[in-house]
Amino acid sequence: MSGITFLGVYLSFQQLSLLAGAVTALYLTFWLFLYPAFFNPIRNIPGPKSNDLLIGNLEDVFRSERADKLVSWHEHYGRAISMRGWFGTSFLHISDPQALNHILLTKSYDYPKPIQVRNFLARILGHGILFVEGDVHKRQRRIMNGPFSWANVKTYCPTFQSHANKLAKRIEQLIDNPEKTGTEVRGNYIVIDISAWLGRCTLDLIGLCGFGYDYHQLDEKDEENKLAQAFQTLLKPPEWTKAFIITTILVTQNPWLQKVPTKMGRDFDKAMQMMQVEGRKILEDRKREALSDGIEEKKDLVSKLIKANLTATNPKETMHDNELMDAVTTFTLAGHETSSLTLTWILYHLCLYPAVQTKLRQEIRAARAKALEEGREEWDADELLALPYMDAVIRESARFSPGVQHTERMAEHDDVIPLSKPIVGRDGKMIDAIPVKKGQYLHVAILPFNYSKEIFGEDAHEYRPERWLEEDLTTKVKGFVAFAPILTFLGGPRGCIGWRFALLEVSVILSTLIDKFEFAERDEGGTPITRRMNVVTRPTVIGEEEKNQMPLRVRRAAK
């Protein structure tokens, strides 16, 4: 019988097979059973059980329709819980304010994104501000702070308003000519997918304000735009099945697997190539304008970054061309999607609570009438953001339906994470701080934090904008949150740098649409909407999961 000599011992192939099987069994037994129970450093942190040995609780974390389960776990086990991950690994899911302050603010650069997450982001966004870490991130952030300051962001208010008016005009055309446009009519309403129209508007706006490029998504000719098509391909949502989660983990941990030919991969690569070609053209146009002294008149973010490069006295305080290219991609994907989906969820909540919609319309119209009395066609940015009820509606919607439900981090060093409120360990003892080892995975639990009863009251699970008018909730949590006291835009040095841009954009578009239109759920008895996560949280109709959509009934609002 043939075989080989292993460590001086002759083994037949049958014996080798048995040995390999035994080693594999021991390996699996250790990582799937012994390590979690006896060697895992966070094994005493409470958390839910998992019956899936391969992916643990990951399906519960990544499937947005199971969000209520995550919130209930934090209420039951405490604001720091442990969950099973891929192949016996574990991660912390944290909503404790002091722990988050430690992770996001005090030691933010000691808790970078895991390499798997960075590999995932890099394939779409390149090495932009959402990818880079450490000193590179600090440099990019310093350079971008100026363009994203409130003083600069509010100069975009007229552009926001002109496109909000353009969107309103397109909707009015659908109302006036439903047969010509092929628009569904129900009674005295039309039915449209409002998320698609909002996506058109915000894509145009991030193109114009981000890098001086017009996607023409609201033009009446509805001409196809190659760059817009490329972005839509990249954002096509997957179904977070167990198989997809496993595939994603394998690909992010082994980037070479991206080269395995698949239709999805080919479509993705084609879209990325289109983005790079068109993005390079945009960047070269902006640079030519800079060299011809024409960039002084340009207000878009990329032009301002190029101007900062030209005027920098320290070469180390500049962004090279590849970083500027990645900024174009990041601005587009992060800027347009988050704003359009925030608006989508706001309008959905206003359909569920028509009294809130009516009250908001009254406030907007009163403020607009006051501006007209003073001889002004429109209000300015500061005046708009000062409307108390609209501020309450936006904050409550951003709290209730954040664009992402969690973000991931990894401990760069051994550390001890403090807790503001002790939790009860699996051994029954109180835990007021969590020791973590280098390499420990963490999830910043955005949704459970936003639903905290300790911060927002016993009715935290209810949508109620009035809570923001009854007390100053912004004092409840300070420091690590960008848009206090909710975690939707994160906070600290790694928080969303464009949150002011998004807030003003949302406010302008919302005020215009609510002034002109009345919105209602598509179906008289209510439309079953659920959330689907693909980087950001998108809506879909239960039973119609083949696409993401938010179909609403729309008609002109009574004067």
C-alpha positions in Angstrom: 0.0 0.0 0.0 1.4 3.4 -0.9 2.0 6.1 1.6 4.5 8.7 2.9 6.9 9.0 5.8 5.8 11.7 8.3 8.1 12.7 11.2 10.1 9.4 10.6 6.9 7.3 10.7 5.6 5.6 7.6 1.8 6.3 7.2 -0.5 4.9 4.6 -2.9 7.2 2.8 -5.7 5.7 4.8 -3.8 6.5 8.0 -3.1 10.0 6.8 -6.8 10.6 6.1 -7.7 9.4 9.6 -5.0 11.7 11.1 -6.2 14.7 9.0 -9.7 14.0 10.1 -8.7 13.8 13.8 -6.7 17.0 13.6 -9.6 18.8 11.9 -12.0 17.5 14.5 -9.8 18.7 17.3 -9.4 22.1 15.6 -13.1 22.6 15.2 -13.9 21.3 18.7 -11.4 23.8 20.2 -12.6 26.9 18.3 -16.4 26.1 18.2 -16.8 24.7 21.8 -13.7 24.9 24.1 -12.5 28.4 23.2 -15.9 30.2 23.6 -16.6 28.4 26.9 -13.2 28.4 28.6 -10.6 30.7 26.8 -12.6 33.6 25.4 -11.5 36.8 27.3 -15.1 38.2 27.3 -16.8 34.9 28.1 -18.2 36.4 31.3 -20.0 39.3 29.6 -23.7 38.4 29.3 -25.4 38.0 25.9 -27.8 35.9 23.9 -27.2 32.3 22.9 -26.6 31.3 19.3 -27.5 28.0 17.8 -25.4 28.7 14.6 -21.9 27.4 15.1 -20.7 28.9 11.8 -21.8 32.6 12.0 -23.1 32.9 15.5 -25.4 35.9 16.0 -24.2 37.7 12.8 -27.5 37.1 11.0 -29.4 38.9 13.8 -26.9 41.8 13.6 -26.9 42.3 9.9 -30.6 41.7 9.1 -32.2 45.1 9.7 -35.7 43.6 10.2 -34.4 42.0 13.4 -33.4 45.4 14.9 -36.0 45.1 17.6 -34.3 41.9 18.9 -31.0 43.8 19.3 -32.7 46.6 21.2 -34.4 44.1 23.5 -31.1 42.3 24.2 -29.5 45.6 25.4 -32.4 46.2 27.6 -32.3 42.7 29.0 -28.5 42.0 29.4 -27.2 45.6 29.8 -25.5 48.2 27.6 -22.6 45.9 26.8 -23.3 42.4 25.6 -21.2 39.7 24.0 -22.3 37.8 20.9 -20.9 35.0 18.8 -19.3 35.8 15.5 -17.6 34.0 12.7 -16.3 30.5 13.5 -16.2 30.7 17.3 -15.0 34.3 17.5 -16.9 36.8 19.7 -17.6 40.5 19.7 -18.9 43.1 22.1 -22.1 45.0 21.2 -21.9 48.3 23.1 -24.4 51.1 23.8 -23.1 52.3 27.2 -22.4 56.1 27.0 -19.1 56.0 29.0 -17.8 53.0 27.0 -18.7 54.7 23.7 -17.0 57.9 24.9 -13.9 55.9 25.6 -14.0 54.1 22.2 -15.1 57.0 20.0 -13.5 60.0 21.7 -10.9 59.4 24.4 -9.1 56.6 22.5 -10.6 56.8 19.1 -7.5 56.0 17.2 -6.8 52.9 19.4 -10.1 51.4 18.1 -9.8 51.5 14.2 -12.1 49.7 11.8 -11.2 46.0 11.5 -9.2 45.2 8.3 -12.1 43.1 7.0 -14.4 46.2 7.1 -11.7 48.4 5.6 -11.2 45.9 2.7 -15.0 46.0 2.1 -15.1 49.8 2.1 -11.9 50.1 0.1 -13.4 48.2 -2.8 -16.2 50.8 -3.1 -14.7 54.0 -1.7 -11.0 53.6 -2.2 -8.7 54.9 0.5 -10.8 57.9 1.4 -11.6 59.3 4.9 -13.9 56.3 5.7 -11.0 53.9 5.1 -7.8 55.5 6.4 -6.7 55.4 10.0 -4.1 57.0 12.3 -2.1 60.0 11.1 -3.4 59.7 7.5 -6.9 60.1 8.8 -5.9 63.0 11.1 -4.4 64.8 8.1 -7.4 64.3 5.8 -9.7 65.3 8.6 -7.8 68.6 9.3 -7.9 69.5 5.6 -11.6 68.7 5.2 -12.7 70.5 8.4 -12.8 73.9 6.6 -15.0 72.9 3.6 -17.4 71.1 6.0 -17.6 73.9 8.5 -21.0 75.5 9.1 -19.7 78.8 7.6 -19.1 77.1 4.3 -21.9 74.6 4.4 -24.6 77.2 4.7 -23.4 78.8 1.4 -25.0 75.8 -0.3 -28.5 76.7 1.0 -29.5 78.4 -2.3 -28.4 75.3 -4.3 -30.3 73.1 -2.0 -33.4 75.2 -2.4 -33.3 75.4 -6.2 -33.1 71.6 -6.4 -35.8 71.1 -3.8 -38.0 73.3 -6.0 -36.9 71.3 -9.0 -38.0 68.1 -7.3 -41.3 69.6 -6.3 -41.9 70.7 -9.9 -41.2 67.1 -11.1 -43.7 65.7 -8.6 -46.3 68.3 -9.7 -45.9 67.2 -13.3 -46.6 63.6 -12.2 -49.8 64.8 -10.4 -51.0 66.9 -13.4 -50.2 64.3 -16.0 -50.3 60.8 -14.5 -51.4 59.1 -17.7 -48.6 60.7 -19.7 -46.0 59.8 -17.2 -47.4 56.3 -16.4 -48.0 57.2 -12.8 -50.4 55.2 -10.7 -53.5 57.0 -9.4 -55.4 56.1 -6.3 -58.4 58.4 -5.7 -57.1 62.0 -5.6 -53.5 60.8 -4.9 -50.7 59.6 -7.1 -48.4 56.8 -6.0 -44.7 57.3 -6.3 -41.6 55.7 -4.9 -40.4 58.7 -2.9 -37.1 57.2 -2.1 -36.2 57.0 -5.8 -37.1 60.6 -6.3 -35.2 61.8 -3.2 -32.2 59.8 -4.4 -32.3 61.7 -7.7 -32.4 65.0 -5.9 -29.6 64.3 -3.4 -27.4 62.8 -6.1 -27.6 66.0 -8.1 -26.9 68.0 -5.0 -23.8 66.1 -3.9 -22.5 66.2 -7.5 -22.9 70.0 -7.7 -21.9 70.9 -4.1 -19.3 68.1 -3.8 -17.3 68.5 -7.0 -19.1 70.8 -9.4 -20.7 68.0 -11.5 -24.3 67.9 -12.6 -25.8 64.4 -12.8 -29.0 65.8 -14.4 -31.1 63.3 -12.4 -34.0 65.8 -12.1 -34.0 67.0 -15.7 -37.2 66.4 -17.5 -35.6 64.4 -20.3 -34.6 61.7 -17.8 -31.4 61.1 -19.8 -29.2 58.3 -18.5 -26.0 59.3 -16.8 -23.1 56.8 -16.9 -21.7 57.9 -13.6 -25.1 57.8 -11.9 -25.7 54.3 -13.3 -22.3 53.2 -11.9 -23.2 54.3 -8.5 -26.5 52.6 -8.6 -24.8 49.3 -9.5 -22.4 49.7 -6.5 -25.4 50.3 -4.2 -27.5 47.4 -5.4 -28.6 45.8 -2.2 -27.9 42.1 -1.4 -30.1 39.9 0.7 -28.3 39.3 4.0 -28.8 35.5 4.0 -26.5 33.2 5.8 -24.8 32.3 2.5 -24.2 35.9 1.7 -22.8 36.7 5.2 -20.4 33.7 4.9 -19.3 34.8 1.4 -18.7 38.4 2.5 -16.6 37.3 5.5 -14.5 35.0 3.3 -13.9 37.7 0.6 -13.1 40.5 3.1 -10.6 38.2 4.9 -9.2 36.9 1.7 -9.2 39.8 -0.9 -7.8 37.5 -3.6 -11.2 35.9 -3.7 -12.5 39.1 -5.4 -10.8 37.8 -8.5 -13.1 34.8 -8.7 -15.3 35.5 -11.8 -18.9 36.1 -11.0 -21.6 38.1 -12.7 -21.9 40.3 -9.6 -18.2 40.8 -9.5 -18.0 41.7 -13.2 -20.8 44.2 -12.9 -19.1 45.7 -9.8 -15.7 46.0 -11.6 -17.3 47.6 -14.6 -19.0 50.1 -12.4 -15.8 50.8 -10.5 -13.9 51.4 -13.8 -16.6 53.8 -15.0 -16.4 55.7 -11.7 -12.6 56.0 -11.9 -12.7 57.2 -15.5 -15.4 59.8 -15.0 -14.1 60.8 -11.6 -10.6 61.4 -13.1 -12.2 63.7 -15.7 -14.0 65.7 -13.0 -10.8 66.0 -10.9 -8.7 67.1 -14.0 -11.4 69.7 -14.8 -11.2 71.2 -11.3 -7.4 71.2 -11.3 -7.4 73.0 -14.7 -9.7 75.7 -13.3 -7.4 76.0 -10.3 -4.3 76.5 -12.5 -6.1 79.1 -14.6 -7.1 81.1 -11.4 -10.7 80.2 -11.9 -11.2 78.2 -8.8 -11.7 81.2 -6.6 -15.3 81.3 -7.8 -15.9 77.6 -7.3 -17.8 76.6 -4.1 -17.8 72.8 -4.4 -16.0 70.8 -1.8 -13.3 69.3 -4.1 -12.4 72.7 -5.5 -11.9 73.9 -2.0 -9.7 71.0 -1.2 -7.6 71.7 -4.4 -7.4 75.3 -3.4 -6.2 74.2 0.1 -3.5 72.2 -1.7 -2.3 75.2 -3.7 -2.1 77.5 -0.8 -0.7 75.1 1.8 2.7 76.1 3.1 3.4 72.6 4.4 3.5 69.9 1.7 2.5 67.3 4.4 -0.8 69.2 4.9 -2.1 68.4 1.3 -4.1 65.6 -0.3 -2.6 63.9 -3.3 -4.6 63.1 -6.5 -5.6 59.6 -5.5 -7.0 60.9 -2.2 -8.9 63.6 -4.0 -10.3 60.9 -6.4 -11.4 58.8 -3.4 -13.0 61.9 -1.9 -15.2 62.2 -4.9 -16.4 58.6 -4.5 -16.8 59.0 -0.7 -18.7 62.3 -1.0 -21.1 60.7 -3.5 -21.8 57.4 -1.9 -21.9 58.7 1.7 -23.4 62.1 1.0 -26.3 61.2 -1.3 -27.5 57.9 0.2 -27.6 59.0 3.8 -29.5 62.2 3.0 -32.1 60.6 0.7 -32.7 57.8 3.1 -33.0 60.1 6.1 -35.7 62.1 4.1 -37.4 58.9 3.1 -37.8 57.7 6.7 -38.9 61.1 7.8 -41.7 61.2 5.2 -42.7 57.6 6.2 -43.0 58.6 9.8 -45.1 61.7 8.8 -47.4 59.3 7.0 -47.8 57.2 10.1 -48.5 60.3 12.2 -50.5 62.7 10.0 -51.1 65.1 13.0 -47.3 65.6 13.1 -47.2 66.2 9.4 -50.0 68.8 9.7 -48.3 70.6 12.6 -45.0 70.7 10.7 -46.7 72.1 7.6 -48.2 74.9 9.7 -44.8 75.9 11.2 -43.1 75.9 7.8 -45.9 78.0 6.2 -45.9 80.5 9.1 -42.1 80.9 8.8 -42.3 81.3 5.0 -45.1 83.9 5.3 -43.0 85.9 7.8 -40.1 85.9 5.4 -42.3 87.1 2.5 -43.7 89.9 4.7 -40.1 91.0 5.3 -39.5 91.0 1.5 -37.5 87.8 1.3 -38.4 85.0 -1.2 -36.6 82.3 1.0 -35.2 82.1 4.5 -31.5 81.7 5.3 -29.9 78.5 6.7 -29.7 79.7 10.3 -33.4 80.7 10.2 -34.5 77.4 8.8 -32.6 75.3 11.3 -34.1 77.4 14.1 -37.6 76.2 13.4 -38.3 74.2 16.7 -40.8 71.7 15.5 -39.0 70.8 12.3 -35.8 70.4 14.3 -37.7 68.1 16.6 -39.1 66.0 13.7 -35.7 65.6 12.1 -34.0 64.7 15.4 -36.7 62.2 16.3 -36.6 60.6 12.8 -32.8 60.4 12.8 -33.0 58.8 16.3 -35.8 56.4 15.3 -34.4 55.3 11.9 -30.7 55.8 11.7 -29.0 55.3 8.4 -26.8 52.5 9.9 -27.6 50.4 12.9 -24.0 49.7 14.0 -20.4 50.3 13.1 -17.4 48.1 13.8 -14.2 48.7 15.6 -11.2 46.5 16.8 -9.0 47.0 19.8 -5.5 48.0 18.7 -4.0 47.3 22.1 -5.0 45.6 25.4 -7.3 48.0 27.2 -10.0 48.3 29.9 -13.3 49.8 28.7 -15.2 51.7 31.5 -19.0 51.4 31.9 -21.3 54.1 33.2 -23.6 51.5 34.7 -22.5 48.1 35.9 -23.8 44.9 34.2 -24.3 41.5 35.7 -21.8 38.9 34.4 -22.6 35.3 33.6 -21.1 34.4 37.0 -23.6 36.7 38.7 -21.0 39.3 39.8 -21.2 43.0 38.9 -18.9 44.3 36.1 -18.1 48.0 36.0 -15.3 47.8 33.4 -14.5 45.3 30.6 -10.9 44.2 30.0 -10.3 43.6 26.3 -7.4 42.0 24.5 -5.7 43.3 21.3 -7.7 42.3 18.3 -11.1 42.2 20.1 -14.0 43.1 17.8 -16.5 45.7 18.9 -19.8 46.9 17.5 -20.9 50.4 18.3 -24.6 49.8 18.8 -26.2 52.9 17.2 -29.8 51.7 17.2 -29.9 50.4 20.8 -28.2 53.6 22.0 -30.8 55.7 20.2 -33.6 53.7 21.8 -32.2 54.0 25.3 -35.0 54.6 27.9 -32.4 56.1 30.3 -31.8 58.9 27.8 -35.1 59.3 26.0 -37.6 58.1 28.6 -39.9 55.1 29.0 -41.5 55.8 25.7 -38.2 55.7 23.8 -39.6 53.0 21.5 -42.3 55.4 20.3 -42.0 58.0 17.6 -42.8 61.3 19.4 -41.1 64.5 18.2 -42.6 66.4 21.1 -40.0 64.9 23.5 -37.4 67.3 22.0 -39.6 70.3 23.0 -40.4 69.1 26.5 -36.8 69.1 27.8 -33.3 69.8 26.6 -32.2 66.3 25.7 -29.0 67.5 24.2 -27.6 67.8 27.7 -28.2 64.1 28.4 -25.1 63.0 26.5 -22.1 65.1 25.6 -18.7 64.8 24.1 -18.6 61.8 21.8 -21.8 62.5 19.8 -21.9 64.8 16.8 -25.6 65.5 16.8 -26.5 65.3 20.5 -27.7 63.2 22.0 -28.2 60.6 19.3 -25.5 58.4 17.8 -26.8 58.5 14.2 -23.8 60.6 13.0 -21.4 58.9 15.5 -19.0 61.4 17.0 -15.4 62.1 18.1 -12.6 62.4 15.5 -14.1 59.5 13.5 -17.6 61.0 13.5 -19.5 61.9 10.3 -17.7 65.0 9.0 -20.6 65.9 6.7 -23.4 65.9 9.3 -24.0 69.7 9.0 -24.2 69.4 5.2 -26.8 66.6 5.6 -28.8 68.4 8.2 -29.2 71.5 6.1 -29.9 69.6 2.9 -32.6 67.5 4.7 -34.1 70.6 6.2 -34.4 72.5 2.9 -35.9 69.6 1.0 -38.3 68.6 3.8 -39.6 72.1 4.3 -40.2 72.5 0.5 -42.0 69.1 0.1 -44.2 69.4 3.2 -45.2 72.9 2.3 -46.4 71.8 -1.2 -47.6 68.2 -0.7 -49.5 65.9 1.5 -48.1 62.4 2.0 -49.9 59.2 3.0 -49.1 55.5 3.1 -49.6 53.7 -0.3 -52.4 51.4 1.1 -55.4 52.7 3.0 -54.9 50.1 5.7 -51.2 50.7 6.0 -48.2 49.4 3.9 -46.0 46.8 5.6 -42.5 48.4 5.4 -39.4 46.8 6.7 -35.7 47.8 6.8 -33.0 46.1 4.7 -29.4 46.8 5.4 -26.7 47.2 2.7 -24.1 49.5 4.2 -27.1 51.8 4.9 -30.7 51.0 6.0 -33.1 51.0 3.1 -36.9 50.5 3.0 -38.7 47.6 1.3 -42.3 46.5 1.2 -42.9 43.1 2.9 -44.0 40.7 0.1 -42.3 42.8 -2.6 -38.7 42.3 -1.5 -37.4 42.1 -5.1 -36.5 45.8 -4.8 -36.0 48.6 -2.3 -38.8 51.2 -2.3 -40.9 53.5 -0.3 -44.2 53.9 -2.2 -46.3 56.7 -0.9 -49.5 58.4 -2.0 -48.9 62.1 -2.8 -51.2 65.0 -3.6 -51.0 68.8 -3.4 -51.5 70.0 0.2 -54.5 72.2 0.8 -53.7 75.9 1.1 
